[in-house]
Structures are given as C-alpha cells and as structure tokens.
Amino acid sequence: MRNLISCLITFNLICSLVSFGQEQENKFTRKNKYAKKIAYSTEKCYSRAILVKDSFVYTGNSNGTIFKINVNSGQAKNILDSVRFGDLRDLEFVNKSLIAMRSGDHGGLIKTSHDKFEGYPDSSNVAWKNQFLDGMDFHGKVGLMIGDPKDGYFTLLKTTNGGELWVPCEGKVKAIDGEVGFAASGTNVQVLNDSTFFFVTGGLKSRFFRTNDGGKTWKTTSLPYLTSESSGAYSICMISDKVGVVVGGDYRNPHLCSNTCFFTDDGGEFWINAPRQTRGYRSCVIHANGIFYACGPNGIDFSVTNGKNWYPFANGTFFALAADRTKIYATLPNGMIQIFEQAGKH
C-alpha cells in the first residue's frame, strides 16, 4: 500500500508539473513578446557569451568586444575600448576578474580587472596555439577548458589557480573521426566541483564525457543524436551529480524537432530522449529556480520536469542565456539582449 501511495503522489506531481507547462505556454509567449530589450552596441555584432553579476550583464561578442550593461538604466560600455580580441565565445568571473575565451583557429584568453584590460593569462601556453577552443567553466579556482581534436585527441586543459596557469589533463580523450566540440555558447563543458567535470561533443559522433578525479580518467557515453557535421550536443547543464540535460540538434536544420534534447537521472550512464522536445536546435541550456531553459534561433523553451517535457517560453532568435534570482537574460542579433521574468516568477 505504501508503494502504491508513493506512486500515486509521484504521478500526481508529474501531472501537475506538465499541466503547469501547458497552462503557462501561451501566457509566456504573449507576455515575453514585450519583454525589455537593450541595445548595447551600434555595431552589427552578436554575443555567444553572457554573464550576469550585481545588476550588470557582460557580453563577449563576435567583434572582439566585451560590453558591461547596466540592466536598470540600459547604459552600456565596451570595457575593451582599446583592444579587439576576435570572436569571443565564453566569459567567466574568477577571483573578481573576468576571463574571456577567444575561439577560431587561434584560440586564447584575455583577462580584465576593474572593467579594464589587464592582459593575456598564460600567454606562452603552447597547448592552445593554433587551436580552436570551444568552452571553459570554473568552480572556484578550478577550471576546465576544451578544444577541438589536435593530433587525434581533444584539447583538455585544467587550471587550479583561477586561470593563471593551464596544464593538460592527465587523462587523454581520443576523438573519433568527424567528432568535434561546438563553441555555440561556451556551455558544452561544465565543472561541477573540484574533481567532477563534464563535456559533450558532436559532429559525426556525439558523446558525453565525465571525470570524477579531476581529469585523470574519463568515462564516456554515446549520445543518440543524428550524425552530420552540424549535428550533435551543443550544451550541457548538470544540476547535481545525477540529474542533467543536454541540448543540441542540427544548426543547419534549426526547425528539426527530433533528437534535440536528452536527459539523465543517473549521472550520464544513460541519456533518454525527451518525450516532448524543444522546438528545434538549441545552442544553450541553463537552470534557474528549479526550471531548465534552452534557447536557439526560433525561441526559448522551458522544462519543469528536468528536461522530460519542453514548452515554449519566448519567440525570437537567441544565442545564449544567463540568469539571476528572478530574471532570464538572453542575447539576440545586432548587439542586443532581452530580459525576461522567470517562469516561476509571475
């Protein structure tokens, strides 16, 4: 009897969560049509890197600028006013400094402090010379940065001092022919704690990788994405050691709604195709106040069931997402961001 009651409670909870998503779907898409937009740049740039901190939004942009945007006043300034650093794909705050990652065929890092250019941390590091970097993430001073395969192996660099010095991980990960990392939003890599790291790949093979010992050894699981040069996993968000979501798809066929999102509840041993998918290819997934959000070129979707069912949240073209306690921040084309109330804050 106890098991039956437990099952009924779980079933009712799932039904109420799904009902919430269905009831709010039209409300959010109507309401968010009028959500606040801020134009931060007069240049025709876009941002695949976004951070929010203390009522300011920071964007790393395709034209090599970093803008600091006051979300209350709408005022914005380029904190790299005398430096252009190429196509920026990731931003991270570490030790009160902002580290930006340049992608492209000549990857590297730039550091700012007190809203001013400070320098190039570990600029002599040959491990990323002529390397296409995909993303980085930090937990305290511990960070992981990944890049596309070089000499048959993924570039996996680790730091334990906040990004001042990067060294190759002890454990190597051999790439399969046609397998790459996608630098769509700097979120295909995640550092959960000082020893547990994740990253995902795509292309002709898509996989999930996990280490529990700081990069000494890696476990891998195949992700059942369609195989093509433009398909696969683009972004990962693990909210615990067990529960997480991977999103992606095919950026050349962005409205294809099959095989865009997978979820796990066992730490990545198995990945399950979401019964109700996102509305197409998604380049970024985040988690805020118990809800997942994923964005792409035809909108933002949200899930209140840990990635099992997705519902429309907003329409539009979006590249990357960030969140604070009450708001969702999304980057748009033409040097703009849009600010939304979170789904659970209404």
C-alpha positions in Angstrom: 0.0 0.0 0.0 2.8 2.4 0.9 4.4 1.8 -2.6 1.0 2.4 -4.3 0.5 5.7 -2.4 4.1 6.8 -3.3 3.4 6.1 -7.0 0.2 8.0 -6.9 1.9 11.0 -5.3 4.7 10.9 -7.9 2.1 10.6 -10.7 0.1 13.5 -9.4 3.2 15.6 -9.1 4.3 14.9 -12.7 0.7 15.6 -13.9 0.7 18.9 -12.1 4.1 19.9 -13.5 3.0 19.1 -17.0 -0.2 20.9 -16.5 1.7 23.9 -15.3 3.8 23.9 -18.6 0.7 23.6 -20.8 -1.3 26.2 -18.9 1.6 28.8 -19.0 2.7 28.2 -22.6 0.5 30.8 -24.3 0.8 33.2 -21.4 4.6 33.3 -21.5 4.9 33.7 -25.3 2.4 36.5 -25.3 3.9 38.2 -22.2 7.5 37.8 -23.4 6.8 39.5 -26.7 7.0 42.7 -24.8 9.9 41.8 -22.5 12.6 44.5 -22.1 15.2 44.8 -24.8 18.5 46.7 -24.5 20.7 47.6 -27.5 24.3 47.7 -26.2 26.3 48.1 -29.4 25.8 50.1 -32.6 28.0 47.6 -34.5 26.4 44.6 -36.1 27.7 42.1 -33.6 26.2 39.3 -31.6 27.1 37.5 -28.4 27.5 33.8 -27.7 28.9 34.6 -24.2 26.9 36.2 -21.4 27.2 36.6 -17.7 25.1 38.5 -15.1 26.5 39.8 -11.9 25.3 42.5 -9.5 22.7 44.1 -11.8 25.2 44.2 -14.7 25.2 41.9 -17.8 28.5 41.2 -19.5 28.6 40.0 -23.1 31.5 38.7 -25.1 30.9 39.5 -28.7 31.6 38.3 -32.3 33.6 41.5 -33.0 36.0 41.1 -30.1 34.3 43.5 -27.6 33.2 42.9 -24.1 30.2 45.1 -23.0 29.1 45.8 -19.5 25.4 46.7 -19.4 23.5 48.3 -16.6 20.2 46.4 -16.7 18.4 49.2 -14.7 19.5 52.2 -16.8 20.3 50.4 -20.1 23.7 52.1 -20.3 26.5 50.1 -21.8 30.2 50.5 -22.3 32.9 48.4 -24.0 35.4 47.6 -21.4 37.9 46.6 -24.1 37.8 50.1 -25.7 41.4 49.8 -26.9 41.6 46.1 -27.6 39.9 43.8 -30.1 40.3 40.1 -29.3 38.5 38.2 -32.1 35.3 36.2 -31.8 34.6 35.7 -28.1 32.7 32.5 -27.1 32.9 32.4 -23.3 33.1 34.6 -20.3 33.8 33.6 -16.7 34.3 35.5 -13.4 37.2 34.2 -11.4 38.7 35.9 -8.4 36.9 39.1 -9.2 38.5 39.1 -12.6 36.7 38.5 -15.9 38.3 35.9 -18.2 37.2 35.8 -21.9 37.9 33.0 -24.3 38.6 33.6 -28.0 37.5 30.9 -30.4 38.5 30.4 -34.0 41.7 28.9 -35.3 43.9 30.9 -32.9 42.3 30.5 -29.5 43.4 32.2 -26.3 42.3 34.0 -23.2 42.1 37.7 -22.2 41.7 39.0 -18.7 40.0 42.2 -17.4 40.0 43.6 -13.9 38.0 46.6 -12.6 36.5 46.9 -16.1 39.8 47.4 -17.8 42.1 45.2 -20.0 44.7 43.5 -17.8 46.5 41.1 -20.1 46.7 37.6 -21.5 46.9 34.9 -18.8 49.4 32.2 -19.5 50.0 33.6 -23.0 53.1 31.4 -23.5 51.0 28.2 -23.2 51.6 26.2 -26.4 48.7 23.8 -25.7 46.2 26.2 -27.3 48.4 27.7 -30.1 46.6 27.5 -33.4 43.8 25.7 -31.6 40.0 26.0 -31.9 38.8 26.4 -28.3 35.2 25.5 -27.5 34.4 26.4 -23.9 35.5 26.7 -20.3 34.0 26.5 -16.9 35.1 27.1 -13.3 34.3 26.0 -9.8 36.2 28.4 -7.5 39.8 28.4 -8.8 39.4 25.1 -10.6 38.7 25.3 -14.3 38.5 23.1 -17.4 38.8 24.3 -21.0 38.3 22.1 -24.0 39.2 22.5 -27.7 38.7 20.6 -30.9 40.8 17.5 -31.5 44.5 18.0 -32.1 46.7 15.1 -33.3 43.7 12.9 -32.7 42.9 13.9 -29.1 40.7 16.6 -27.6 42.4 19.5 -26.1 41.7 19.3 -22.3 43.3 21.9 -20.2 42.9 22.3 -16.4 43.7 25.1 -14.0 43.8 25.1 -10.2 44.8 28.7 -9.7 42.0 30.7 -11.3 43.2 30.5 -14.9 46.7 31.9 -14.4 48.3 28.6 -15.4 46.7 25.9 -17.6 48.1 22.3 -18.0 46.9 19.4 -20.0 44.7 16.9 -18.1 46.4 13.7 -17.2 43.8 11.6 -18.9 43.6 11.9 -22.7 40.4 11.5 -24.7 40.8 10.2 -28.2 38.4 11.7 -30.8 36.5 9.7 -33.4 36.8 10.8 -37.0 34.5 13.7 -37.6 33.9 14.3 -33.8 34.3 17.9 -32.6 33.2 20.3 -29.9 30.7 23.1 -30.7 31.5 26.6 -29.4 27.9 27.7 -29.7 27.7 29.3 -26.2 30.7 28.2 -24.2 28.4 25.7 -22.4 29.5 22.3 -23.8 31.7 22.0 -20.7 30.9 22.1 -17.0 32.9 21.9 -13.8 30.5 20.6 -11.1 33.1 20.6 -8.3 36.9 20.4 -7.8 37.0 16.8 -9.2 33.9 16.2 -11.3 33.9 17.6 -14.8 31.7 17.0 -17.9 31.8 17.9 -21.6 29.9 16.9 -24.7 30.8 16.6 -28.4 29.0 16.4 -31.8 29.5 16.1 -35.5 29.8 12.6 -37.0 29.9 11.2 -33.4 28.3 12.8 -30.3 29.3 11.7 -26.8 29.1 12.7 -23.2 32.3 12.6 -21.1 32.7 12.6 -17.3 35.6 12.5 -14.9 35.4 12.1 -11.1 39.1 12.5 -10.4 39.9 15.9 -11.9 40.7 14.7 -15.4 42.9 11.7 -14.6 40.4 9.3 -16.1 37.3 9.8 -18.3 34.1 7.8 -18.8 32.1 8.1 -22.0 28.6 7.5 -23.1 27.3 7.8 -26.7 24.6 10.4 -27.3 22.0 9.3 -29.9 22.0 12.5 -32.0 21.7 12.3 -35.7 25.1 12.3 -37.4 26.3 15.1 -39.6 28.9 17.8 -39.4 26.4 20.2 -38.0 24.5 17.9 -35.6 25.1 16.8 -32.0 25.3 18.0 -28.5 25.9 21.8 -28.1 25.3 22.5 -24.4 25.1 20.6 -21.1 23.7 21.5 -17.7 24.0 19.1 -14.8 22.2 20.3 -11.7 23.6 17.5 -9.5 25.9 14.5 -9.7 22.9 12.6 -11.2 20.5 14.9 -12.9 21.1 16.9 -16.1 20.2 17.9 -19.6 22.0 18.0 -22.9 20.6 20.1 -25.8 21.6 20.5 -29.4 20.3 19.3 -32.8 21.3 20.4 -36.3 22.1 24.1 -36.7 21.7 23.8 -40.4 18.2 22.5 -39.9 17.2 24.5 -36.9 13.5 23.7 -37.0 14.0 19.9 -36.9 12.4 19.0 -33.6 13.6 15.4 -33.2 16.7 14.5 -31.2 17.3 17.9 -29.8 17.2 17.2 -26.1 18.1 14.3 -23.8 18.0 14.0 -20.0 19.7 11.8 -17.4 18.9 10.9 -13.8 21.8 8.6 -13.3 24.8 10.8 -13.9 25.1 10.2 -17.6 25.1 6.4 -17.7 22.0 6.6 -19.9 20.5 9.5 -21.8 16.8 9.5 -22.6 15.1 11.3 -25.5 12.7 13.9 -24.1 9.1 12.8 -24.9 8.2 16.4 -25.7 11.2 18.1 -27.4 12.3 21.7 -27.8 11.0 23.4 -30.9 14.3 22.8 -32.7 18.0 23.2 -32.5 19.2 24.7 -29.2 22.6 26.2 -28.6 22.4 26.8 -24.8 20.7 25.3 -21.7 20.7 26.7 -18.2 18.9 26.0 -14.9 17.3 28.6 -12.6 15.0 28.1 -9.6 14.1 24.6 -10.5 13.4 25.2 -14.2 15.5 24.5 -17.3 15.6 27.0 -20.2 17.0 26.3 -23.6 17.5 28.8 -26.5 18.0 28.7 -30.2 17.2 30.5 -33.5 13.4 30.0 -33.1 12.9 30.8 -29.5 13.4 29.8 -25.8 11.7 26.7 -24.3 11.4 25.7 -20.6 11.0 22.5 -18.7 9.7 22.0 -15.2 10.3 18.2 -15.4 14.1 18.1 -15.5 14.2 18.0 -19.3 11.4 15.5 -19.9 8.9 17.9 -21.4 9.5 21.3 -23.0 7.1 24.2 -23.6 7.5 27.5 -25.5 8.7 30.4 -23.3 9.5 33.1 -25.8 9.8 33.5 -29.6 12.7 35.1 -31.4 16.4 34.4 -32.3 18.6 33.8 -29.4 22.3 32.7 -28.9 23.0 32.3 -25.2 21.3 32.6 -21.8 22.1 33.6 -18.2 20.1 34.0 -15.1 20.0 35.6 -11.6 17.5 35.1 -8.9 14.4 36.4 -10.8 15.4 37.1 -14.4 16.5 35.4 -17.6 18.9 37.2 -19.8 19.2 36.3 -23.5 21.4 37.5 -26.3 19.9 38.4 -29.7 21.4 39.5 -33.1 22.5 43.1 -33.7 24.1 43.8 -30.3 21.0 43.3 -28.2 19.9 41.5 -25.1 16.4 40.7 -23.8 15.4 40.4 -20.2 12.5 38.1 -19.1 10.8 37.3 -15.8 11.5 33.7 -14.9 8.7 31.2 -15.5 8.3 30.6 -11.8 8.2 34.3 -11.0 4.8 35.5 -12.1 
